[in-house]
């Protein structure tokens, strides 16, 4: 294949070229150590605190539109910037004149120690550029990936409201410059025996993976980045999905939604919620905007964490995966994809190509619950999902899947059997809660003890029952009786 080993991206209106180098060097390391840009801070090195937040601009939809999105620079590898524009906190001020976001934070005393402030600035800048009139919920959602330990959020939220009152900052036209640096050839970096491939099409991607079956597939880097930053792993070969034409496509037919495995969560989620509105809260609480802007739905599924948030919901609606090796594709139900902890049905050289999600059936109620210590930006202790079809007061069909209770996300078969065909009633739910103890033997860890996990999943099922009632039962039903 024809390839280049030079990363090209735009910073402050200038094209930056970086040749070679460690392919797992993060954007944050490059900024702080190479460019001496110290505004972006290193807090957690796992995309949790938001102090490292930067904004990237990239061409989307056949290179016709430019999207700006906040990401965590501490877990993004530098080669993933190729063909994009990087915007840091140092990029915003025009000479001595602060950007309206910065001015609003100053005016509202939105900083004390200042460590987290650059990350807040960049998350607010992304909101400023993409939403001209956000409501309080949208402001809260935009800031959900940024943690403040001393100022408190009130003055920061006040700044988010005030930043629109100043004369609007002129947004530079980024499209022409981004078009100029788009490459036609692939990107291939080799450094000290480690290799990074960024193929341009699915056939080349598939061929590379067959040639390198032990390679690490890199999508958004929100998991793989931690392998390097936290576990200090040296990854010999990386094959990046981010430039593969077609792998980010999202299409809706009369029967299903077809989502390319490299579509980010930010791109994929709206189509899912449009079909299944009951999943809205789950996906709003799925990590944070910077994580959703980088992480992919295919990566979340393929990684297969037992506390992954998407899989339970997709299982109950009957999602399947299109797996590809070379030119051969096969379809596997998501229910059958996971075999054991971090063991799935993928064969050497095979990858998740697309996720196929059936459109909802008439009368089906689909919901999901996430239980975690924090409401926003937290890993689940338990994640549950349900699909219910009733005929009058009788259960025609019931599915339930759970994450955080076993080595994999999986269906609650005993519980489903305890409910199917019975009246949708408190007595049935109590029988089902007893069956949950047969389905799962939870473990204790830092997020919850085994007994609390079991009680919590029982109460979440009771909550789902309460939410389906039209008689006001949700306000009076006694949880955990």
Secondary structure, DSSP 4 states (H G I P E B T S, - for coil): --EE-EEEEEETTEEEEEES--TT-BHHHIIIIIS---SS--SSSSSSS-TTEEEEEEEETTTTEEEEEEEETTS-BGGGGTTSEEE-GGGS-BTTBPPHHHHHHHHTT--SS-TTHHHHHHHHHHHHHH-SS--HHHHHHHTTT---SSS-SHHHHHHHHHTTTSPPPPPP--HHHHHHT--SSEEEEEETTEEEEE-SBHHHHHHHHHHTTTPEEESS-TTHHHHHHTT----SEEEE-TT-BTTT-EEE-SSEEEEETT-BHHHHHHHHHHH-GGGHHHHHSSS-HHHHHH-BHHHHHHH--TT-SHHHHHHHTT-EEEEEETTEEEEEEGGGTEEETTEESPPTT-EEEEEEEEPPPTTEEEEEEEE-SSSSS---SEEEEEEEEEETTEEEEEEEEEESSSSS-EE-HHHHHHHTTSBSSHHHHHHHHHHHHHH--PPP-SS--HHHHHHHHHHHHHHHHHHT-SSSGGGT--TT-
